[in-house]
């Protein structure tokens, strides 16, 4: 399981990157992306993905 960032909605604010416990969020060509191979949806870390909670744009980050 992993989350995905909708690049059409992302404002590149960076709020999601520092809260990711698996460092699965990085920038690519100025936009934030999620490494699907390492994202755990914060399983064992939080009740829901921390990046979704941190993101100021509703619907920008969602379940894949």
Secondary structure, 3 states (H helix, E strand, C coil): CCEEECCCCCCCCCCCHHHCCCCCEEEECCEEEECCCCCCCCCCCCCCCHHHHHCCCCCCEEEC
